[in-house]
Amino acid sequence: MAGGKEHSPPKGAAMISAAAMTVATMAAIVKWASEAFSVELLMLLRWGLALILFVFMWRFKDRISLATEHPWLQLLNALVYVGAVYCLYLSLQTTSLPEALLLYNLAPILAPMWNRLLLGRREPPLIWLGIALGFAGVLVVMLPGMGSLGGVPWLALASGVLMSLTMLLNGMLAKTEPKERTSFYSLLFGCGVCVLGVLITGVHFPDWQHSLFPPRDWARPLIMYPWVLSALLALGVFSLLVPLLNTGAYRYGSVGELGPFRYLGVIFAGVLDWAVWGVVPALTNLGGFLLIACGGTVVILVRKPKPAPPPKRGGALQEGLVCTWSPQLCDPGQEKG
């Protein structure tokens, strides 16, 4: 293919599936570690590591100007994205892992709706079929909790809605801003919001020795502390691994070919929820998953992706960070008009 890109959908599918399962693993780490550390602190760790790495790569590789023409739009984009991830992480305290990730993955289904409502763009009829299937899946997932306000996973749903708005904002910025610049401001402003969140809520370390699968008293100093610290380190490592897998996958196939495999992460999240917390997915969740996955697949396949340009000399890691923090910018099928 052009640009030295090898067309091998099976390789791309394997990498995109690995990325989705890594995201599910990160969510599981946050769900577990939030018993000991605040969600705000965990988010600061994730954003801070990514910002440091991005600046390092920008410093020693090809540099682009970081002066933006749309500072307020960049700020809004960062705020919405931080809000999406924050809602996802908070929802994990009251919502099952697969249910939270399932609603978070509504973003590709909702994005075309925002395109129509806010930007007036027309979409093919099949797109609306995919959106209808997605909404039906949401109703099926949320139906068991409709009897009480506290039983409805509103935070998880909010994360999907906010993530879809992030995709819309990224698409608007892509008209005039290089994707590396948008990714930088997403990280910079996002990290600032996370710092502010930690300052407001404070750094709390509750009596986590008695809440995170405590071992016997004599073994606690040998096991508990290393495992908790290792989990936090793994969160940082995985946040860097995901972009490598994402950018590597799209060298082997298009968004239309690989996008549906992202839903394997939801299945993997269900396995983790059962293996670690003993939560068995409800039949309604399985039905909702099928509807949302089908709807998302329809939306992805109907959009005709354009050939992806070859990555710049900045390297796979820098390109991958852009794809992770500004995902819509790496979508070869995104609209430019």
Helices and strands as residue ranges (DSSP letters): G 2-4, H 9-33, H 39-60, H 71-91, H 97-104, H 107-119, H 125-142, G 143-145, G 149-151, H 154-173, H 179-201, G 208-210, G 217-219, H 220-249, H 255-258, G 259-263, H 264-277, H 283-302, H 316-325, G 327-330
